[in-house]
Amino acid sequence: MSAAKDLLSNYQHVIQRLTLTTGSQGVFDVTVDGDLIFSKDQAGRHDEPGEILGLFEKSVGHVSRYGQG
């Protein structure tokens, strides 16, 4: 849940919907606007702390974090 918490804590002002969907065999994929930004299966590992947040920021471009103007 830390990826979802990171995203909502920092970008709640721009995320309209965040959906967590369970899958079989530990599937963990993160998509932004239909684009896959992280896949546990493709990476062969779990995400590192803060990794999803960094990939989200790279995907959406420059958007100020919540509360930072």
PQR file with spaces between the fields and no chain letter, atoms N, CA, C, O and H, PARSE charges and radii, in Angstrom:
ATOM       1  N    MET     1       0.802   -1.209    0.000 -0.4000 1.5000
ATOM       2  CA   MET     1       0.000    0.000    0.000 -0.0000 2.0000
ATOM       3  C    MET     1       0.838    1.262    0.000  0.5500 1.7000
ATOM       4  O    MET     1       0.287    2.352   -0.157 -0.5500 1.4000
ATOM       5  N    SER     2       2.150    1.161    0.170 -0.4000 1.5000
ATOM       6  CA   SER     2       2.945    2.377    0.240 -0.0000 2.0000
ATOM       7  C    SER     2       2.945    3.133   -1.087  0.5500 1.7000
ATOM       8  O    SER     2       3.016    4.362   -1.076 -0.5500 1.4000
ATOM       9  H    SER     2       2.597    0.276    0.297  0.4000 1.0000
ATOM      10  N    ALA     3       2.868    2.455   -2.216 -0.4000 1.5000
ATOM      11  CA   ALA     3       2.824    3.145   -3.504 -0.0000 2.0000
ATOM      12  C    ALA     3       1.561    4.000   -3.596  0.5500 1.7000
ATOM      13  O    ALA     3       1.629    5.158   -4.007 -0.5500 1.4000
ATOM      14  H    ALA     3       2.810    1.456   -2.224  0.4000 1.0000
ATOM      15  N    ALA     4       0.415    3.442   -3.217 -0.4000 1.5000
ATOM      16  CA   ALA     4      -0.833    4.196   -3.247 -0.0000 2.0000
ATOM      17  C    ALA     4      -0.781    5.358   -2.263  0.5500 1.7000
ATOM      18  O    ALA     4      -1.228    6.461   -2.579 -0.5500 1.4000
ATOM      19  H    ALA     4       0.361    2.501   -2.883  0.4000 1.0000
ATOM      20  N    LYS     5      -0.248    5.121   -1.090 -0.4000 1.5000
ATOM      21  CA   LYS     5      -0.123    6.188   -0.083 -0.0000 2.0000
ATOM      22  C    LYS     5       0.779    7.303   -0.588  0.5500 1.7000
ATOM      23  O    LYS     5       0.443    8.479   -0.448 -0.5500 1.4000
ATOM      24  H    LYS     5       0.114    4.225   -0.833  0.4000 1.0000
ATOM      25  N    ASP     6       1.933    6.947   -1.180 -0.4000 1.5000
ATOM      26  CA   ASP     6       2.843    7.949   -1.746 -0.0000 2.0000
ATOM      27  C    ASP     6       2.137    8.803   -2.793  0.5500 1.7000
ATOM      28  O    ASP     6       2.228   10.030   -2.773 -0.5500 1.4000
ATOM      29  H    ASP     6       2.206    5.992   -1.293  0.4000 1.0000
ATOM      30  N    LEU     7       1.433    8.139   -3.705 -0.4000 1.5000
ATOM      31  CA   LEU     7       0.757    8.863   -4.774 -0.0000 2.0000
ATOM      32  C    LEU     7      -0.325    9.791   -4.242  0.5500 1.7000
ATOM      33  O    LEU     7      -0.401   10.953   -4.642 -0.5500 1.4000
ATOM      34  H    LEU     7       1.358    7.142   -3.721  0.4000 1.0000
ATOM      35  N    LEU     8      -1.155    9.288   -3.351 -0.4000 1.5000
ATOM      36  CA   LEU     8      -2.249   10.108   -2.838 -0.0000 2.0000
ATOM      37  C    LEU     8      -1.765   11.213   -1.908  0.5500 1.7000
ATOM      38  O    LEU     8      -2.343   12.299   -1.891 -0.5500 1.4000
ATOM      39  H    LEU     8      -1.093    8.344   -3.027  0.4000 1.0000
ATOM      40  N    SER     9      -0.730   10.959   -1.145 -0.4000 1.5000
ATOM      41  CA   SER     9      -0.190   11.995   -0.254 -0.0000 2.0000
ATOM      42  C    SER     9       0.403   13.155   -1.039  0.5500 1.7000
ATOM      43  O    SER     9       0.305   14.309   -0.622 -0.5500 1.4000
ATOM      44  H    SER     9      -0.260   10.076   -1.158  0.4000 1.0000
ATOM      45  N    ASN    10       1.013   12.850   -2.165 -0.4000 1.5000
ATOM      46  CA   ASN    10       1.715   13.874   -2.935 -0.0000 2.0000
ATOM      47  C    ASN    10       0.944   14.447   -4.114  0.5500 1.7000
ATOM      48  O    ASN    10       1.212   15.567   -4.547 -0.5500 1.4000
ATOM      49  H    ASN    10       1.093   11.912   -2.504  0.4000 1.0000
ATOM      50  N    TYR    11      -0.013   13.684   -4.637 -0.4000 1.5000
ATOM      51  CA   TYR    11      -0.707   14.118   -5.850 -0.0000 2.0000
ATOM      52  C    TYR    11      -2.225   13.983   -5.771  0.5500 1.7000
ATOM      53  O    TYR    11      -2.887   13.788   -6.791 -0.5500 1.4000
ATOM      54  H    TYR    11      -0.231   12.773   -4.285  0.4000 1.0000
ATOM      55  N    GLN    12      -2.773   14.084   -4.573 -0.4000 1.5000
ATOM      56  CA   GLN    12      -4.220   13.968   -4.428 -0.0000 2.0000
ATOM      57  C    GLN    12      -4.962   15.053   -5.193  0.5500 1.7000
ATOM      58  O    GLN    12      -6.128   14.867   -5.541 -0.5500 1.4000
ATOM      59  H    GLN    12      -2.236   14.242   -3.744  0.4000 1.0000
ATOM      60  N    HIS    13      -4.324   16.168   -5.460 -0.4000 1.5000
ATOM      61  CA   HIS    13      -4.954   17.279   -6.169 -0.0000 2.0000
ATOM      62  C    HIS    13      -5.022   17.068   -7.685  0.5500 1.7000
ATOM      63  O    HIS    13      -5.722   17.810   -8.374 -0.5500 1.4000
ATOM      64  H    HIS    13      -3.376   16.320   -5.178  0.4000 1.0000
ATOM      65  N    VAL    14      -4.305   16.068   -8.217 -0.4000 1.5000
ATOM      66  CA   VAL    14      -4.354   15.803   -9.655 -0.0000 2.0000
ATOM      67  C    VAL    14      -4.847   14.402  -10.004  0.5500 1.7000
ATOM      68  O    VAL    14      -5.181   14.143  -11.160 -0.5500 1.4000
ATOM      69  H    VAL    14      -3.736   15.465   -7.657  0.4000 1.0000
ATOM      70  N    ILE    15      -4.897   13.499   -9.037 -0.4000 1.5000
ATOM      71  CA   ILE    15      -5.383   12.144   -9.301 -0.0000 2.0000
ATOM      72  C    ILE    15      -6.891   12.120   -9.129  0.5500 1.7000
ATOM      73  O    ILE    15      -7.411   12.370   -8.041 -0.5500 1.4000
ATOM      74  H    ILE    15      -4.625   13.709   -8.098  0.4000 1.0000
ATOM      75  N    GLN    16      -7.577   11.822  -10.200 -0.4000 1.5000
ATOM      76  CA   GLN    16      -9.032   11.761  -10.143 -0.0000 2.0000
ATOM      77  C    GLN    16      -9.532   10.416   -9.646  0.5500 1.7000
ATOM      78  O    GLN    16     -10.578   10.326   -9.002 -0.5500 1.4000
ATOM      79  H    GLN    16      -7.155   11.619  -11.084  0.4000 1.0000
ATOM      80  N    ARG    17      -8.772    9.374   -9.952 -0.4000 1.5000
ATOM      81  CA   ARG    17      -9.191    8.041   -9.537 -0.0000 2.0000
ATOM      82  C    ARG    17      -7.958    7.156   -9.409  0.5500 1.7000
ATOM      83  O    ARG    17      -7.085    7.151  -10.276 -0.5500 1.4000
ATOM      84  H    ARG    17      -7.923    9.447  -10.475  0.4000 1.0000
ATOM      85  N    LEU    18      -7.905    6.415   -8.321 -0.4000 1.5000
ATOM      86  CA   LEU    18      -6.838    5.443   -8.101 -0.0000 2.0000
ATOM      87  C    LEU    18      -7.510    4.123   -7.803  0.5500 1.7000
ATOM      88  O    LEU    18      -8.300    4.031   -6.864 -0.5500 1.4000
ATOM      89  H    LEU    18      -8.614    6.420   -7.616  0.4000 1.0000
ATOM      90  N    THR    19      -7.213    3.104   -8.580 -0.4000 1.5000
ATOM      91  CA   THR    19      -7.840    1.808   -8.412 -0.0000 2.0000
ATOM      92  C    THR    19      -6.780    0.766   -8.106  0.5500 1.7000
ATOM      93  O    THR    19      -5.793    0.637   -8.831 -0.5500 1.4000
ATOM      94  H    THR    19      -6.571    3.179   -9.342  0.4000 1.0000
ATOM      95  N    LEU    20      -6.988    0.032   -7.043 -0.4000 1.5000
ATOM      96  CA   LEU    20      -6.128   -1.095   -6.709 -0.0000 2.0000
ATOM      97  C    LEU    20      -6.910   -2.356   -7.057  0.5500 1.7000
ATOM      98  O    LEU    20      -8.003   -2.590   -6.542 -0.5500 1.4000
ATOM      99  H    LEU    20      -7.790    0.137   -6.454  0.4000 1.0000
ATOM     100  N    THR    21      -6.333   -3.153   -7.931 -0.4000 1.5000
ATOM     101  CA   THR    21      -7.001   -4.360   -8.386 -0.0000 2.0000
ATOM     102  C    THR    21      -6.116   -5.557   -8.076  0.5500 1.7000
ATOM     103  O    THR    21      -4.944   -5.595   -8.452 -0.5500 1.4000
ATOM     104  H    THR    21      -5.444   -2.963   -8.349  0.4000 1.0000
ATOM     105  N    THR    22      -6.685   -6.522   -7.395 -0.4000 1.5000
ATOM     106  CA   THR    22      -5.905   -7.713   -7.081 -0.0000 2.0000
ATOM     107  C    THR    22      -5.805   -8.601   -8.308  0.5500 1.7000
ATOM     108  O    THR    22      -6.688   -8.616   -9.165 -0.5500 1.4000
ATOM     109  H    THR    22      -7.637   -6.492   -7.090  0.4000 1.0000
ATOM     110  N    GLY    23      -4.720   -9.330   -8.368 -0.4000 1.5000
ATOM     111  CA   GLY    23      -4.516  -10.257   -9.472 -0.0000 2.0000
ATOM     112  C    GLY    23      -3.992  -11.568   -8.928  0.5500 1.7000
ATOM     113  O    GLY    23      -3.674  -11.684   -7.744 -0.5500 1.4000
ATOM     114  H    GLY    23      -4.002   -9.317   -7.672  0.4000 1.0000
ATOM     115  N    SER    24      -3.908  -12.529   -9.781 -0.4000 1.5000
ATOM     116  CA   SER    24      -3.403  -13.828   -9.345 -0.0000 2.0000
ATOM     117  C    SER    24      -1.885  -13.838   -9.360  0.5500 1.7000
ATOM     118  O    SER    24      -1.268  -13.084  -10.112 -0.5500 1.4000
ATOM     119  H    SER    24      -4.166  -12.435  -10.743  0.4000 1.0000
ATOM     120  N    GLN    25      -1.291  -14.666   -8.556 -0.4000 1.5000
ATOM     121  CA   GLN    25       0.144  -14.905   -8.507 -0.0000 2.0000
ATOM     122  C    GLN    25       0.959  -13.638   -8.252  0.5500 1.7000
ATOM     123  O    GLN    25       2.051  -13.480   -8.798 -0.5500 1.4000
ATOM     124  H    GLN    25      -1.793  -15.279   -7.946  0.4000 1.0000
ATOM     125  N    GLY    26       0.428  -12.731   -7.420 -0.4000 1.5000
ATOM     126  CA   GLY    26       1.183  -11.553   -7.011 -0.0000 2.0000
ATOM     127  C    GLY    26       1.391  -10.507   -8.083  0.5500 1.7000
ATOM     128  O    GLY    26       2.391   -9.790   -8.052 -0.5500 1.4000
ATOM     129  H    GLY    26      -0.459  -12.859   -6.977  0.4000 1.0000
ATOM     130  N    VAL    27       0.481  -10.401   -9.026 -0.4000 1.5000
ATOM     131  CA   VAL    27       0.591   -9.394  -10.080 -0.0000 2.0000
ATOM     132  C    VAL    27       0.578   -8.007   -9.458  0.5500 1.7000
ATOM     133  O    VAL    27      -0.260   -7.712   -8.606 -0.5500 1.4000
ATOM     134  H    VAL    27      -0.331  -10.984   -9.052  0.4000 1.0000
ATOM     135  N    PHE    28       1.508   -7.155   -9.884 -0.4000 1.5000
ATOM     136  CA   PHE    28       1.544   -5.768   -9.432 -0.0000 2.0000
ATOM     137  C    PHE    28       1.971   -4.914  -10.609  0.5500 1.7000
ATOM     138  O    PHE    28       3.159   -4.810  -10.915 -0.5500 1.4000
ATOM     139  H    PHE    28       2.189   -7.395  -10.576  0.4000 1.0000
ATOM     140  N    ASP    29       0.995   -4.301  -11.268 -0.4000 1.5000
ATOM     141  CA   ASP    29       1.238   -3.404  -12.392 -0.0000 2.0000
ATOM     142  C    ASP    29       0.703   -2.033  -12.034  0.5500 1.7000
ATOM     143  O    ASP    29      -0.336   -1.916  -11.385 -0.5500 1.4000
ATOM     144  H    ASP    29       0.030   -4.386  -11.019  0.4000 1.0000
ATOM     145  N    VAL    30       1.403   -1.005  -12.453 -0.4000 1.5000
ATOM     146  CA   VAL    30       0.961    0.370  -12.230 -0.0000 2.0000
ATOM     147  C    VAL    30       0.857    1.039  -13.586  0.5500 1.7000
ATOM     148  O    VAL    30       1.830    1.096  -14.338 -0.5500 1.4000
ATOM     149  H    VAL    30       2.247   -1.101  -12.981  0.4000 1.0000
ATOM     150  N    THR    31      -0.345    1.553  -13.899 -0.4000 1.5000
ATOM     151  CA   THR    31      -0.553    2.264  -15.147 -0.0000 2.0000
ATOM     152  C    THR    31      -1.005    3.686  -14.850  0.5500 1.7000
ATOM     153  O    THR    31      -1.709    3.936  -13.872 -0.5500 1.4000
ATOM     154  H    THR    31      -1.135    1.506  -13.289  0.4000 1.0000
ATOM     155  N    VAL    32      -0.593    4.606  -15.702 -0.4000 1.5000
ATOM     156  CA   VAL    32      -1.001    6.007  -15.611 -0.0000 2.0000
ATOM     157  C    VAL    32      -1.559    6.388  -16.971  0.5500 1.7000
ATOM     158  O    VAL    32      -0.861    6.307  -17.982 -0.5500 1.4000
ATOM     159  H    VAL    32      -0.021    4.403  -16.496  0.4000 1.0000
ATOM     160  N    ASP    33      -2.808    6.800  -16.993 -0.4000 1.5000
ATOM     161  CA   ASP    33      -3.470    7.174  -18.248 -0.0000 2.0000
ATOM     162  C    ASP    33      -3.309    6.094  -19.312  0.5500 1.7000
ATOM     163  O    ASP    33      -3.101    6.397  -20.487 -0.5500 1.4000
ATOM     164  H    ASP    33      -3.375    6.866  -16.172  0.4000 1.0000
ATOM     165  N    GLY    34      -3.406    4.843  -18.899 -0.4000 1.5000
ATOM     166  CA   GLY    34      -3.337    3.724  -19.825 -0.0000 2.0000
ATOM     167  C    GLY    34      -1.932    3.244  -20.157  0.5500 1.7000
ATOM     168  O    GLY    34      -1.775    2.244  -20.857 -0.5500 1.4000
ATOM     169  H    GLY    34      -3.575    4.597  -17.944  0.4000 1.0000
ATOM     170  N    ASP    35      -0.904    3.939  -19.667 -0.4000 1.5000
ATOM     171  CA   ASP    35       0.478    3.543  -19.937 -0.0000 2.0000
ATOM     172  C    ASP    35       1.059    2.810  -18.733  0.5500 1.7000
ATOM     173  O    ASP    35       0.986    3.302  -17.607 -0.5500 1.4000
ATOM     174  H    ASP    35      -1.032    4.752  -19.098  0.4000 1.0000
ATOM     175  N    LEU    36       1.628    1.652  -18.968 -0.4000 1.5000
ATOM     176  CA   LEU    36       2.260    0.871  -17.914 -0.0000 2.0000
ATOM     177  C    LEU    36       3.557    1.557  -17.498  0.5500 1.7000
ATOM     178  O    LEU    36       4.448    1.756  -18.324 -0.5500 1.4000
ATOM     179  H    LEU    36       1.688    1.252  -19.883  0.4000 1.0000
ATOM     180  N    ILE    37       3.668    1.926  -16.202 -0.4000 1.5000
ATOM     181  CA   ILE    37       4.905    2.556  -15.730 -0.0000 2.0000
ATOM     182  C    ILE    37       5.729    1.626  -14.850  0.5500 1.7000
ATOM     183  O    ILE    37       6.927    1.848  -14.669 -0.5500 1.4000
ATOM     184  H    ILE    37       2.944    1.765  -15.531  0.4000 1.0000
ATOM     185  N    PHE    38       5.105    0.589  -14.302 -0.4000 1.5000
ATOM     186  CA   PHE    38       5.851   -0.412  -13.534 -0.0000 2.0000
ATOM     187  C    PHE    38       5.104   -1.734  -13.576  0.5500 1.7000
ATOM     188  O    PHE    38       3.881   -1.783  -13.444 -0.5500 1.4000
ATOM     189  H    PHE    38       4.133    0.408  -14.449  0.4000 1.0000
ATOM     190  N    SER    39       5.864   -2.800  -13.763 -0.4000 1.5000
ATOM     191  CA   SER    39       5.316   -4.145  -13.721 -0.0000 2.0000
ATOM     192  C    SER    39       6.266   -5.019  -12.910  0.5500 1.7000
ATOM     193  O    SER    39       7.436   -5.170  -13.263 -0.5500 1.4000
ATOM     194  H    SER    39       6.857   -2.760  -13.870  0.4000 1.0000
ATOM     195  N    LYS    40       5.759   -5.588  -11.826 -0.4000 1.5000
ATOM     196  CA   LYS    40       6.577   -6.504  -11.030 -0.0000 2.0000
ATOM     197  C    LYS    40       7.014   -7.694  -11.875  0.5500 1.7000
ATOM     198  O    LYS    40       8.140   -8.173  -11.744 -0.5500 1.4000
ATOM     199  H    LYS    40       4.809   -5.465  -11.539  0.4000 1.0000
ATOM     200  N    ASP    41       6.130   -8.167  -12.734 -0.4000 1.5000
ATOM     201  CA   ASP    41       6.449   -9.311  -13.579 -0.0000 2.0000
ATOM     202  C    ASP    41       7.589   -8.973  -14.547  0.5500 1.7000
ATOM     203  O    ASP    41       8.535   -9.749  -14.682 -0.5500 1.4000
ATOM     204  H    ASP    41       5.215   -7.778  -12.841  0.4000 1.0000
ATOM     205  N    GLN    42       7.505   -7.832  -15.213 -0.4000 1.5000
ATOM     206  CA   GLN    42       8.548   -7.448  -16.167 -0.0000 2.0000
ATOM     207  C    GLN    42       9.869   -7.135  -15.466  0.5500 1.7000
ATOM     208  O    GLN    42      10.937   -7.476  -15.973 -0.5500 1.4000
ATOM     209  H    GLN    42       6.736   -7.201  -15.104  0.4000 1.0000
ATOM     210  N    ALA    43       9.800   -6.484  -14.298 -0.4000 1.5000
ATOM     211  CA   ALA    43      11.011   -6.118  -13.567 -0.0000 2.0000
ATOM     212  C    ALA    43      11.627   -7.326  -12.862  0.5500 1.7000
ATOM     213  O    ALA    43      12.829   -7.359  -12.596 -0.5500 1.4000
ATOM     214  H    ALA    43       8.932   -6.206  -13.886  0.4000 1.0000
ATOM     215  N    GLY    44      10.783   -8.316  -12.564 -0.4000 1.5000
ATOM     216  CA   GLY    44      11.252   -9.498  -11.854 -0.0000 2.0000
ATOM     217  C    GLY    44      11.500   -9.246  -10.377  0.5500 1.7000
ATOM     218  O    GLY    44      12.238   -9.986   -9.726 -0.5500 1.4000
ATOM     219  H    GLY    44       9.807   -8.288  -12.781  0.4000 1.0000
ATOM     220  N    ARG    45      10.873   -8.189   -9.848 -0.4000 1.5000
ATOM     221  CA   ARG    45      11.079   -7.811   -8.449 -0.0000 2.0000
ATOM     222  C    ARG    45       9.951   -6.892   -7.986  0.5500 1.7000
ATOM     223  O    ARG    45       9.170   -6.388   -8.793 -0.5500 1.4000
ATOM     224  H    ARG    45      10.274   -7.588  -10.376  0.4000 1.0000
ATOM     225  N    HIS    46       9.883   -6.686   -6.675 -0.4000 1.5000
ATOM     226  CA   HIS    46       8.974   -5.688   -6.120 -0.0000 2.0000
ATOM     227  C    HIS    46       9.553   -4.303   -6.357  0.5500 1.7000
ATOM     228  O    HIS    46      10.751   -4.153   -6.595 -0.5500 1.4000
ATOM     229  H    HIS    46      10.518   -7.096   -6.020  0.4000 1.0000
ATOM     230  N    ASP    47       8.700   -3.301   -6.292 -0.4000 1.5000
ATOM     231  CA   ASP    47       9.179   -1.928   -6.410 -0.0000 2.0000
ATOM     232  C    ASP    47       9.963   -1.527   -5.164  0.5500 1.7000
ATOM     233  O    ASP    47       9.700   -2.019   -4.067 -0.5500 1.4000
ATOM     234  H    ASP    47       7.726   -3.423   -6.099  0.4000 1.0000
ATOM     235  N    GLU    48      10.910   -0.645   -5.346 -0.4000 1.5000
ATOM     236  CA   GLU    48      11.691   -0.101   -4.237 -0.0000 2.0000
ATOM     237  C    GLU    48      10.908    1.050   -3.608  0.5500 1.7000
ATOM     238  O    GLU    48      10.067    1.649   -4.278 -0.5500 1.4000
ATOM     239  H    GLU    48      11.124   -0.246   -6.237  0.4000 1.0000
ATOM     240  N    PRO    49      11.162    1.376   -2.335 -0.5600 1.5000
ATOM     241  CA   PRO    49      10.472    2.511   -1.711  0.2800 2.0000
ATOM     242  C    PRO    49      10.659    3.797   -2.537  0.5500 1.7000
ATOM     243  O    PRO    49      11.782    4.176   -2.870 -0.5500 1.4000
ATOM     244  N    GLY    50       9.561    4.443   -2.850 -0.4000 1.5000
ATOM     245  CA   GLY    50       9.587    5.686   -3.617 -0.0000 2.0000
ATOM     246  C    GLY    50       9.715    5.518   -5.120  0.5500 1.7000
ATOM     247  O    GLY    50       9.629    6.502   -5.856 -0.5500 1.4000
ATOM     248  H    GLY    50       8.649    4.136   -2.580  0.4000 1.0000
ATOM     249  N    GLU    51       9.917    4.301   -5.591 -0.4000 1.5000
ATOM     250  CA   GLU    51      10.116    4.072   -7.023 -0.0000 2.0000
ATOM     251  C    GLU    51       8.873    4.409   -7.843  0.5500 1.7000
ATOM     252  O    GLU    51       8.975    5.059   -8.884 -0.5500 1.4000
ATOM     253  H    GLU    51       9.987    3.502   -4.994  0.4000 1.0000
ATOM     254  N    ILE    52       7.713    3.977   -7.386 -0.4000 1.5000
ATOM     255  CA   ILE    52       6.473    4.244   -8.118 -0.0000 2.0000
ATOM     256  C    ILE    52       6.221    5.746   -8.177  0.5500 1.7000
ATOM     257  O    ILE    52       5.807    6.265   -9.214 -0.5500 1.4000
ATOM     258  H    ILE    52       7.630    3.449   -6.540  0.4000 1.0000
ATOM     259  N    LEU    53       6.466    6.441   -7.081 -0.4000 1.5000
ATOM     260  CA   LEU    53       6.286    7.891   -7.042 -0.0000 2.0000
ATOM     261  C    LEU    53       7.182    8.561   -8.082  0.5500 1.7000
ATOM     262  O    LEU    53       6.731    9.449   -8.806 -0.5500 1.4000
ATOM     263  H    LEU    53       6.803    6.019   -6.239  0.4000 1.0000
ATOM     264  N    GLY    54       8.428    8.150   -8.163 -0.4000 1.5000
ATOM     265  CA   GLY    54       9.345    8.707   -9.149 -0.0000 2.0000
ATOM     266  C    GLY    54       8.913    8.420  -10.579  0.5500 1.7000
ATOM     267  O    GLY    54       9.008    9.291  -11.444 -0.5500 1.4000
ATOM     268  H    GLY    54       8.794    7.428   -7.575  0.4000 1.0000
ATOM     269  N    LEU    55       8.445    7.218  -10.829 -0.4000 1.5000
ATOM     270  CA   LEU    55       7.969    6.861  -12.160 -0.0000 2.0000
ATOM     271  C    LEU    55       6.708    7.638  -12.524  0.5500 1.7000
ATOM     272  O    LEU    55       6.528    8.031  -13.677 -0.5500 1.4000
ATOM     273  H    LEU    55       8.368    6.511  -10.126  0.4000 1.0000
ATOM     274  N    PHE    56       5.839    7.857  -11.545 -0.4000 1.5000
ATOM     275  CA   PHE    56       4.636    8.659  -11.771 -0.0000 2.0000
ATOM     276  C    PHE    56       5.026   10.076  -12.151  0.5500 1.7000
ATOM     277  O    PHE    56       4.494   10.634  -13.110 -0.5500 1.4000
ATOM     278  H    PHE    56       5.985    7.537  -10.609  0.4000 1.0000
ATOM     279  N    GLU    57       5.958   10.661  -11.400 -0.4000 1.5000
ATOM     280  CA   GLU    57       6.397   12.031  -11.676 -0.0000 2.0000
ATOM     281  C    GLU    57       7.001   12.141  -13.080  0.5500 1.7000
ATOM     282  O    GLU    57       6.749   13.113  -13.793 -0.5500 1.4000
ATOM     283  H    GLU    57       6.390   10.207  -10.621  0.4000 1.0000
ATOM     284  N    LYS    58       7.780   11.164  -13.464 -0.4000 1.5000
ATOM     285  CA   LYS    58       8.371   11.146  -14.801 -0.0000 2.0000
ATOM     286  C    LYS    58       7.282   11.046  -15.868  0.5500 1.7000
ATOM     287  O    LYS    58       7.377   11.675  -16.921 -0.5500 1.4000
ATOM     288  H    LYS    58       7.984   10.374  -12.885  0.4000 1.0000
ATOM     289  N    SER    59       6.259   10.260  -15.591 -0.4000 1.5000
ATOM     290  CA   SER    59       5.187   10.034  -16.554 -0.0000 2.0000
ATOM     291  C    SER    59       4.316   11.272  -16.768  0.5500 1.7000
ATOM     292  O    SER    59       3.937   11.573  -17.900 -0.5500 1.4000
ATOM     293  H    SER    59       6.181    9.749  -14.735  0.4000 1.0000
ATOM     294  N    VAL    60       3.999   11.987  -15.693 -0.4000 1.5000
ATOM     295  CA   VAL    60       3.063   13.120  -15.813 -0.0000 2.0000
ATOM     296  C    VAL    60       3.751   14.443  -16.074  0.5500 1.7000
ATOM     297  O    VAL    60       3.083   15.438  -16.355 -0.5500 1.4000
ATOM     298  H    VAL    60       4.307   11.742  -14.774  0.4000 1.0000
ATOM     299  N    GLY    61       5.060   14.479  -15.986 -0.4000 1.5000
ATOM     300  CA   GLY    61       5.771   15.743  -16.214 -0.0000 2.0000
ATOM     301  C    GLY    61       5.761   16.589  -14.968  0.5500 1.7000
ATOM     302  O    GLY    61       5.547   16.084  -13.866 -0.5500 1.4000
ATOM     303  H    GLY    61       5.603   13.671  -15.757  0.4000 1.0000
ATOM     304  N    HIS    62       5.988   17.860  -15.136 -0.4000 1.5000
ATOM     305  CA   HIS    62       6.102   18.755  -13.980 -0.0000 2.0000
ATOM     306  C    HIS    62       4.728   19.087  -13.399  0.5500 1.7000
ATOM     307  O    HIS    62       3.942   19.820  -14.000 -0.5500 1.4000
ATOM     308  H    HIS    62       6.162   18.271  -16.031  0.4000 1.0000
ATOM     309  N    VAL    63       4.467   18.547  -12.252 -0.4000 1.5000
ATOM     310  CA   VAL    63       3.254   18.864  -11.486 -0.0000 2.0000
ATOM     311  C    VAL    63       3.726   19.030  -10.048  0.5500 1.7000
ATOM     312  O    VAL    63       4.377   18.144   -9.495 -0.5500 1.4000
ATOM     313  H    VAL    63       5.106   17.952  -11.764  0.4000 1.0000
ATOM     314  N    SER    64       3.394   20.168   -9.445 -0.4000 1.5000
ATOM     315  CA   SER    64       3.805   20.399   -8.072 -0.0000 2.0000
ATOM     316  C    SER    64       3.156   19.392   -7.141  0.5500 1.7000
ATOM     317  O    SER    64       1.999   19.012   -7.321 -0.5500 1.4000
ATOM     318  H    SER    64       2.864   20.887   -9.894  0.4000 1.0000
ATOM     319  N    ARG    65       3.911   18.971   -6.154 -0.4000 1.5000
ATOM     320  CA   ARG    65       3.348   18.091   -5.138 -0.0000 2.0000
ATOM     321  C    ARG    65       2.325   18.837   -4.303  0.5500 1.7000
ATOM     322  O    ARG    65       2.392   20.060   -4.178 -0.5500 1.4000
ATOM     323  H    ARG    65       4.851   19.279   -6.008  0.4000 1.0000
ATOM     324  N    TYR    66       1.389   18.115   -3.737 -0.4000 1.5000
ATOM     325  CA   TYR    66       0.321   18.703   -2.931 -0.0000 2.0000
ATOM     326  C    TYR    66       0.913   19.567   -1.819  0.5500 1.7000
ATOM     327  O    TYR    66       1.786   19.121   -1.075 -0.5500 1.4000
ATOM     328  H    TYR    66       1.334   17.121   -3.839  0.4000 1.0000
ATOM     329  N    GLY    67       0.432   20.801   -1.713 -0.4000 1.5000
ATOM     330  CA   GLY    67       0.874   21.710   -0.678 -0.0000 2.0000
ATOM     331  C    GLY    67       2.160   22.460   -1.001  0.5500 1.7000
ATOM     332  O    GLY    67       2.639   23.246   -0.183 -0.5500 1.4000
ATOM     333  H    GLY    67      -0.278   21.164   -2.317  0.4000 1.0000
ATOM     334  N    GLN    68       2.724   22.228   -2.183 -0.4000 1.5000
ATOM     335  CA   GLN    68       3.967   22.906   -2.553 -0.0000 2.0000
ATOM     336  C    GLN    68       3.763   23.906   -3.697  0.5500 1.7000
ATOM     337  O    GLN    68       4.678   24.175   -4.475 -0.5500 1.4000
ATOM     338  H    GLN    68       2.335   21.590   -2.848  0.4000 1.0000
ATOM     339  N    GLY    69       2.582   24.432   -3.778 -0.4000 1.5000
ATOM     340  CA   GLY    69       2.332   25.512   -4.696 -0.0000 2.0000
ATOM     341  C    GLY    69       2.026   25.187   -6.070  0.5500 1.7000
ATOM     342  O    GLY    69       1.807   26.085   -6.882 -0.5500 1.4000
ATOM     343  H    GLY    69       1.839   24.213   -3.145  0.4000 1.0000
